[in-house]
C-alpha cells in the first residue's frame, strides 16, 4: 500500500495518523471496526504489523484506511 510505504520512509519522524482496522472477535465469528489515532513507532515487516508509539500493534491485513495530515502534502 502506498500510504504504508510513505510511513516507512518517514518513520523517524513518528508521523501522527488515524488507522481504521477490523478487529476480529476471538470467541465468535465477526468483530468490529476500530479507529486508533497516534504516532507510528515502526512498521514490523516481518510480522506485518504497524506498531504505534503507545504499543498498539495493528495487523497490516486488517487495516481498512490510514488517514492524517501527513498525507496532505
SERO-4910 file (N, C-alpha, C, O; in steps of 0.05 Angstrom, whole numbers):
BEGIN
 pado doro    nc1    nc2    nc3   cac1   cac2   cac3    cc1    cc2    cc3    oc1    oc2    oc3
  Unk    A     17    -24      0      0      0      0     18     25      0     38     26     14
  Unk    A     10     44    -15     25     69    -18     29     84      8     50     94     14
  Unk    A      8     85     24     10    100     50     29     86     69     43    100     84
  Unk    A     29     60     70     48     46     87     77     51     78     95     55     95
  Unk    A     81     52     52    108     58     42    116     86     50    139     91     58
  Unk    A     98    106     48    104    133     56    111    135     85    129    149     93
  Unk    A     95    120    102    101    120    131    128    108    136    143    119    152
  Unk    A    135     87    122    161     74    126    184     93    120    204     93    134
  Unk    A    180    108     98    201    127     90    206    149    111    228    160    112
  Unk    A    185    156    126    186    178    145    183    169    174    174    184    191
  Unk    A    189    144    179    184    132    205    200    146    228    190    146    251
  Unk    A    223    157    222    239    170    243    224    195    254    230    204    276
  Unk    A    206    206    238    190    229    247    166    222    264    153    239    275
  Unk    A    161    196    267    138    185    282    112    200    273    100    214    290
  Unk    A    104    197    248     81    212    238     55    205    253     51    182    262
  Unk    A     38    225    257     13    222    271     -8    215    250    -12    229    230
  Unk    A    -23    192    255    -43    183    237    -67    172    252    -66    167    276
  Unk    A    -88    167    237   -112    152    247   -114    127    230   -114    129    206
  Unk    A   -115    105    243   -117     79    229   -143     66    236   -150     61    260
  Unk    A   -159     59    215   -184     44    219   -178     15    210   -169     11    188
  Unk    A   -185     -3    228   -180    -31    221   -202    -49    233   -217    -41    250
  Unk    A   -203    -74    223   -222    -93    232   -209   -110    253   -189   -123    249
  Unk    A   -222   -111    277   -212   -128    299   -231   -152    301   -253   -149    310
  Unk    A   -221   -176    293   -238   -200    295   -245   -207    324   -228   -202    342
  Unk    A   -268   -218    328   -276   -227    355   -263   -254    359   -265   -272    343
  Unk    A   -249   -257    381   -235   -282    387   -252   -305    395   -242   -328    395
  Unk    A   -278   -300    401   -295   -322    411   -316   -330    391   -326   -353    393
  Unk    A   -323   -312    373   -344   -319    354   -338   -306    327   -320   -290    325
  Unk    A   -353   -314    307   -350   -302    280   -357   -273    281   -377   -265    294
  Unk    A   -342   -257    267   -347   -228    266   -326   -212    280   -304   -222    285
  Unk    A   -333   -188    287   -314   -170    300   -325   -141    298   -349   -137    294
  Unk    A   -307   -122    300   -315    -94    298   -293    -77    286   -270    -84    286
  Unk    A   -302    -54    275   -283    -35    264   -274    -16    286   -290     -6    302
  Unk    A   -248    -12    288   -236      5    309   -219     26    295   -205     20    276
  Unk    A   -220     51    305   -202     72    296   -184     81    319   -194     88    340
  Unk    A   -158     80    314   -139     90    334   -124    113    322   -117    113    298
  Unk    A   -117    132    339   -101    155    330    -76    157    347    -77    151    371
  Unk    A    -54    163    335    -29    166    349     -6    167    330     -9    170    306
  Unk    A     18    165    341     42    166    326     52    138    320     51    120    337
  Unk    A     61    134    295     72    108    287    101    106    297    118    123    292
  Unk    A    106     84    311    133     79    322    150     65    301    173     73    295
  Unk    A    138     44    289    153     29    269    133     11    254    111      7    262
  Unk    A    143      0    231    128    -19    216    144    -45    216    167    -46    206
  Unk    A    133    -65    228    146    -91    230    140   -107    205    119   -118    201
  Unk    A    159   -107    186    155   -120    161    156   -150    163    144   -164    146
  Unk    A    169   -161    183    170   -190    187    143   -201    196    133   -220    185
  Unk    A    130   -188    217    104   -197    227     81   -182    213     58   -187    220
  Unk    A     88   -164    195     68   -148    180     48   -134    199     24   -138    198
  Unk    A     60   -117    216     44   -101    235     54    -72    236     77    -67    231
  Unk    A     35    -54    241     42    -26    247     42    -24    277     22    -30    290
  Unk    A     64    -14    288     67    -10    317     65     19    323     80     36    313
  Unk    A     45     26    340     41     54    348     59     60    372     69     42    385
  Unk    A     64     86    377     82     94    399     71     85    426     87     80    444
  Unk    A     45     82    428     33     73    454     34     42    457     24     32    477
  Unk    A     45     28    437     47     -1    439     26    -16    424     28    -41    421
  Unk    A      5     -3    414    -15    -16    399     -3    -28    373     11    -15    359
  Unk    A     -9    -54    368      0    -67    344    -24    -74    327    -43    -86    336
  Unk    A    -22    -66    301    -44    -70    283    -34    -86    259    -15    -79    246
  Unk    A    -48   -109    254    -40   -126    232    -46   -111    205    -68   -100    202
  Unk    A    -27   -110    188    -30    -96    162    -54   -107    147    -68    -92    134
  Unk    A    -59   -133    147    -81   -145    132   -108   -136    143   -128   -140    129
  Unk    A   -110   -125    167   -135   -117    178   -140    -87    175   -162    -77    181
  Unk    A   -121    -72    164   -124    -43    161   -143    -37    138   -140    -47    116
  Unk    A   -162    -20    143   -181    -11    123   -173     16    111   -174     19     87
  Unk    A   -163     34    128   -153     60    118   -135     73    138   -136     68    162
  Unk    A   -117     90    127    -98    105    143   -101    134    134    -99    140    110
  Unk    A   -106    152    153   -110    180    147    -92    197    165    -83    188    186
  Unk    A    -89    222    157    -74    240    174    -63    264    157    -61    262    133
  Unk    A    -57    285    171    -46    309    157    -20    302    143    -13    316    123
  Unk    A     -6    282    152     19    273    140     16    268    110     35    273     95
  Unk    A     -8    259    101    -12    251     74    -22    274     56    -26    271     32
  Unk    A    -26    298     68    -37    320     52    -16    341     43    -22    364     41
  Unk    A      8    331     38     29    350     28     30    349     -2     47    364    -13
***
